[in-house]
Amino acid sequence: MLCEFRFHGRGGQGAVTAAELLVKSANIEGKWGQSFPFFGAERRGAPVTAFARISDERKSLHSMICSPDVVVVLDSRILDDLDVTNGLKRRGTLVFNSSKFSDLQQRFGDFKIFCVDATKIARELGLSMGGWMIVNTSILGAVVKAVGLLKLESVLEAIELTWPGRVGHVNSEAARKAFFEVNTP
């Protein structure tokens, strides 16, 4: 089984790192994965797209993901500028950093919608850099719950391996909180 993800965010929010951590989590479980970014203007606040593929077996794909199974939106203000559902498979999954579940469900009702206020979680835990809330680890907790492809423990381990010590612990807590706080359909 192959599952393809597309992440939409803004530079500085951690979309690229989120895709990398998702693949690292899959590797921990013995699955194959690849992640890669697509940059436009490489600056903080500019739109960023990242991709990830996960499979139970090795794949030889090396192309952009045009028809993802899952779209993850780290900044819902992107919805004003971008059709995040472009190419999303029929009955695909959308995971939003938002507290407006019913509004998004009404707007994107043809898809499975999951929401978590990753910004609130990041703010509560002090996950910011240069005034930007870093929401990538929070959103990963929601993605794990929404998709059911990986275990939360694998994501937490990937985070702790990436940032040993206090930084890893706080980011793990963000993922754990989001996992339990995500609004589900």
Contacts in CASP RR format, 6 or more apart in sequence:
PFRMAT RR
TARGET T0000
AUTHOR 0000-0000-0000
METHOD contacts of the structure
MODEL  1
MLCEFRFHGRGGQGAVTAAELLVKSANIEGKWGQSFPFFGAERRGAPVTA
FARISDERKSLHSMICSPDVVVVLDSRILDDLDVTNGLKRRGTLVFNSSK
FSDLQQRFGDFKIFCVDATKIARELGLSMGGWMIVNTSILGAVVKAVGLL
KLESVLEAIELTWPGRVGHVNSEAARKAFFEVNTP
1 55 0 8 1.000
1 56 0 8 1.000
2 53 0 8 1.000
2 54 0 8 1.000
2 55 0 8 1.000
2 59 0 8 1.000
3 53 0 8 1.000
3 54 0 8 1.000
3 55 0 8 1.000
3 69 0 8 1.000
3 70 0 8 1.000
3 147 0 8 1.000
3 149 0 8 1.000
4 51 0 8 1.000
4 52 0 8 1.000
4 53 0 8 1.000
4 65 0 8 1.000
4 67 0 8 1.000
4 68 0 8 1.000
4 69 0 8 1.000
4 70 0 8 1.000
5 19 0 8 1.000
5 22 0 8 1.000
5 51 0 8 1.000
5 52 0 8 1.000
5 53 0 8 1.000
5 54 0 8 1.000
5 65 0 8 1.000
5 68 0 8 1.000
5 69 0 8 1.000
5 70 0 8 1.000
5 71 0 8 1.000
5 72 0 8 1.000
5 143 0 8 1.000
6 49 0 8 1.000
6 50 0 8 1.000
6 51 0 8 1.000
6 65 0 8 1.000
6 68 0 8 1.000
6 70 0 8 1.000
6 71 0 8 1.000
6 72 0 8 1.000
6 88 0 8 1.000
7 15 0 8 1.000
7 16 0 8 1.000
7 18 0 8 1.000
7 19 0 8 1.000
7 48 0 8 1.000
7 49 0 8 1.000
7 50 0 8 1.000
7 51 0 8 1.000
7 52 0 8 1.000
7 71 0 8 1.000
7 72 0 8 1.000
7 74 0 8 1.000
8 15 0 8 1.000
8 47 0 8 1.000
8 48 0 8 1.000
8 49 0 8 1.000
8 71 0 8 1.000
8 72 0 8 1.000
8 73 0 8 1.000
8 74 0 8 1.000
8 75 0 8 1.000
8 78 0 8 1.000
8 82 0 8 1.000
8 84 0 8 1.000
9 15 0 8 1.000
9 47 0 8 1.000
9 48 0 8 1.000
9 49 0 8 1.000
9 73 0 8 1.000
9 74 0 8 1.000
9 75 0 8 1.000
9 78 0 8 1.000
10 44 0 8 1.000
10 45 0 8 1.000
10 46 0 8 1.000
10 47 0 8 1.000
10 48 0 8 1.000
10 74 0 8 1.000
10 75 0 8 1.000
10 78 0 8 1.000
10 132 0 8 1.000
11 43 0 8 1.000
11 44 0 8 1.000
11 45 0 8 1.000
11 46 0 8 1.000
11 47 0 8 1.000
11 48 0 8 1.000
12 44 0 8 1.000
12 45 0 8 1.000
12 48 0 8 1.000
12 129 0 8 1.000
12 132 0 8 1.000
12 134 0 8 1.000
13 45 0 8 1.000
13 48 0 8 1.000
13 74 0 8 1.000
13 75 0 8 1.000
13 132 0 8 1.000
13 133 0 8 1.000
13 134 0 8 1.000
13 135 0 8 1.000
13 136 0 8 1.000
14 48 0 8 1.000
14 74 0 8 1.000
14 134 0 8 1.000
14 135 0 8 1.000
14 136 0 8 1.000
15 37 0 8 1.000
15 48 0 8 1.000
15 49 0 8 1.000
15 50 0 8 1.000
15 72 0 8 1.000
15 74 0 8 1.000
15 136 0 8 1.000
16 35 0 8 1.000
16 37 0 8 1.000
16 48 0 8 1.000
16 50 0 8 1.000
17 136 0 8 1.000
18 50 0 8 1.000
18 72 0 8 1.000
18 74 0 8 1.000
18 136 0 8 1.000
18 137 0 8 1.000
18 139 0 8 1.000
18 140 0 8 1.000
18 143 0 8 1.000
19 35 0 8 1.000
19 36 0 8 1.000
19 37 0 8 1.000
19 50 0 8 1.000
19 51 0 8 1.000
19 52 0 8 1.000
20 35 0 8 1.000
20 52 0 8 1.000
21 136 0 8 1.000
21 137 0 8 1.000
21 140 0 8 1.000
21 155 0 8 1.000
21 158 0 8 1.000
21 159 0 8 1.000
21 162 0 8 1.000
22 35 0 8 1.000
22 52 0 8 1.000
22 54 0 8 1.000
22 140 0 8 1.000
22 143 0 8 1.000
22 150 0 8 1.000
22 155 0 8 1.000
23 33 0 8 1.000
23 34 0 8 1.000
23 35 0 8 1.000
23 52 0 8 1.000
23 53 0 8 1.000
23 54 0 8 1.000
24 158 0 8 1.000
24 161 0 8 1.000
24 162 0 8 1.000
25 140 0 8 1.000
25 144 0 8 1.000
25 150 0 8 1.000
25 154 0 8 1.000
25 155 0 8 1.000
25 157 0 8 1.000
25 158 0 8 1.000
26 32 0 8 1.000
26 33 0 8 1.000
26 54 0 8 1.000
26 149 0 8 1.000
26 150 0 8 1.000
26 154 0 8 1.000
27 33 0 8 1.000
28 154 0 8 1.000
28 157 0 8 1.000
28 158 0 8 1.000
29 150 0 8 1.000
29 151 0 8 1.000
29 154 0 8 1.000
31 54 0 8 1.000
31 55 0 8 1.000
31 56 0 8 1.000
31 150 0 8 1.000
32 54 0 8 1.000
32 55 0 8 1.000
32 56 0 8 1.000
32 57 0 8 1.000
32 58 0 8 1.000
32 59 0 8 1.000
33 52 0 8 1.000
33 53 0 8 1.000
33 54 0 8 1.000
33 55 0 8 1.000
33 59 0 8 1.000
34 52 0 8 1.000
34 53 0 8 1.000
34 59 0 8 1.000
34 61 0 8 1.000
34 62 0 8 1.000
35 50 0 8 1.000
35 51 0 8 1.000
35 52 0 8 1.000
35 53 0 8 1.000
36 50 0 8 1.000
36 51 0 8 1.000
37 48 0 8 1.000
37 49 0 8 1.000
37 50 0 8 1.000
37 51 0 8 1.000
38 48 0 8 1.000
38 49 0 8 1.000
38 50 0 8 1.000
38 51 0 8 1.000
38 64 0 8 1.000
39 48 0 8 1.000
40 46 0 8 1.000
40 47 0 8 1.000
40 48 0 8 1.000
44 132 0 8 1.000
45 132 0 8 1.000
47 78 0 8 1.000
47 81 0 8 1.000
47 82 0 8 1.000
51 64 0 8 1.000
51 65 0 8 1.000
51 68 0 8 1.000
53 59 0 8 1.000
53 61 0 8 1.000
53 65 0 8 1.000
54 149 0 8 1.000
54 150 0 8 1.000
66 87 0 8 1.000
67 87 0 8 1.000
67 88 0 8 1.000
67 89 0 8 1.000
68 87 0 8 1.000
68 88 0 8 1.000
68 89 0 8 1.000
69 89 0 8 1.000
69 92 0 8 1.000
69 93 0 8 1.000
70 92 0 8 1.000
70 93 0 8 1.000
70 94 0 8 1.000
70 95 0 8 1.000
70 143 0 8 1.000
70 146 0 8 1.000
70 147 0 8 1.000
71 84 0 8 1.000
71 85 0 8 1.000
71 88 0 8 1.000
71 92 0 8 1.000
71 93 0 8 1.000
71 94 0 8 1.000
71 95 0 8 1.000
72 95 0 8 1.000
72 139 0 8 1.000
72 143 0 8 1.000
73 79 0 8 1.000
73 84 0 8 1.000
73 94 0 8 1.000
73 95 0 8 1.000
73 96 0 8 1.000
73 97 0 8 1.000
73 98 0 8 1.000
74 97 0 8 1.000
74 118 0 8 1.000
74 135 0 8 1.000
74 136 0 8 1.000
74 139 0 8 1.000
75 97 0 8 1.000
75 135 0 8 1.000
76 96 0 8 1.000
76 97 0 8 1.000
76 98 0 8 1.000
76 100 0 8 1.000
76 104 0 8 1.000
78 84 0 8 1.000
84 94 0 8 1.000
85 94 0 8 1.000
85 108 0 8 1.000
85 111 0 8 1.000
88 94 0 8 1.000
88 111 0 8 1.000
90 110 0 8 1.000
91 110 0 8 1.000
91 111 0 8 1.000
91 112 0 8 1.000
92 111 0 8 1.000
92 112 0 8 1.000
93 111 0 8 1.000
93 112 0 8 1.000
93 114 0 8 1.000
93 146 0 8 1.000
93 147 0 8 1.000
94 104 0 8 1.000
94 108 0 8 1.000
94 111 0 8 1.000
94 112 0 8 1.000
94 113 0 8 1.000
94 114 0 8 1.000
95 114 0 8 1.000
95 115 0 8 1.000
95 116 0 8 1.000
95 139 0 8 1.000
95 142 0 8 1.000
95 143 0 8 1.000
95 146 0 8 1.000
95 182 0 8 1.000
96 104 0 8 1.000
96 113 0 8 1.000
96 114 0 8 1.000
96 115 0 8 1.000
96 116 0 8 1.000
97 115 0 8 1.000
97 116 0 8 1.000
97 117 0 8 1.000
97 118 0 8 1.000
97 119 0 8 1.000
97 135 0 8 1.000
97 138 0 8 1.000
97 139 0 8 1.000
98 104 0 8 1.000
98 115 0 8 1.000
98 116 0 8 1.000
98 117 0 8 1.000
99 115 0 8 1.000
99 117 0 8 1.000
99 120 0 8 1.000
100 115 0 8 1.000
101 113 0 8 1.000
101 115 0 8 1.000
101 183 0 8 1.000
104 113 0 8 1.000
104 115 0 8 1.000
105 113 0 8 1.000
105 185 0 8 1.000
112 146 0 8 1.000
112 185 0 8 1.000
113 185 0 8 1.000
114 142 0 8 1.000
114 145 0 8 1.000
114 146 0 8 1.000
114 182 0 8 1.000
114 183 0 8 1.000
114 184 0 8 1.000
114 185 0 8 1.000
115 142 0 8 1.000
115 182 0 8 1.000
115 183 0 8 1.000
116 138 0 8 1.000
116 139 0 8 1.000
116 141 0 8 1.000
116 142 0 8 1.000
116 178 0 8 1.000
116 181 0 8 1.000
116 182 0 8 1.000
116 183 0 8 1.000
117 181 0 8 1.000
118 133 0 8 1.000
118 135 0 8 1.000
118 138 0 8 1.000
118 139 0 8 1.000
118 142 0 8 1.000
118 174 0 8 1.000
118 178 0 8 1.000
119 133 0 8 1.000
119 135 0 8 1.000
119 138 0 8 1.000
121 127 0 8 1.000
121 135 0 8 1.000
121 138 0 8 1.000
121 174 0 8 1.000
121 177 0 8 1.000
121 178 0 8 1.000
121 181 0 8 1.000
122 128 0 8 1.000
122 133 0 8 1.000
122 134 0 8 1.000
122 135 0 8 1.000
122 138 0 8 1.000
122 174 0 8 1.000
123 133 0 8 1.000
124 177 0 8 1.000
125 170 0 8 1.000
125 173 0 8 1.000
125 174 0 8 1.000
125 177 0 8 1.000
126 170 0 8 1.000
127 133 0 8 1.000
127 134 0 8 1.000
127 135 0 8 1.000
127 137 0 8 1.000
127 138 0 8 1.000
127 170 0 8 1.000
127 171 0 8 1.000
127 174 0 8 1.000
128 134 0 8 1.000
137 159 0 8 1.000
137 171 0 8 1.000
137 172 0 8 1.000
137 174 0 8 1.000
137 175 0 8 1.000
137 178 0 8 1.000
138 174 0 8 1.000
138 175 0 8 1.000
138 177 0 8 1.000
138 178 0 8 1.000
139 178 0 8 1.000
140 155 0 8 1.000
140 159 0 8 1.000
140 175 0 8 1.000
140 178 0 8 1.000
141 152 0 8 1.000
141 155 0 8 1.000
141 175 0 8 1.000
141 176 0 8 1.000
141 178 0 8 1.000
141 179 0 8 1.000
141 182 0 8 1.000
142 178 0 8 1.000
142 179 0 8 1.000
142 181 0 8 1.000
142 182 0 8 1.000
144 150 0 8 1.000
144 151 0 8 1.000
144 152 0 8 1.000
144 155 0 8 1.000
144 175 0 8 1.000
144 179 0 8 1.000
145 152 0 8 1.000
145 178 0 8 1.000
145 179 0 8 1.000
145 182 0 8 1.000
145 184 0 8 1.000
146 182 0 8 1.000
146 184 0 8 1.000
152 175 0 8 1.000
152 176 0 8 1.000
152 179 0 8 1.000
155 175 0 8 1.000
156 172 0 8 1.000
156 175 0 8 1.000
156 176 0 8 1.000
159 168 0 8 1.000
159 171 0 8 1.000
159 172 0 8 1.000
159 175 0 8 1.000
160 168 0 8 1.000
160 169 0 8 1.000
160 172 0 8 1.000
162 168 0 8 1.000
163 171 0 8 1.000
END
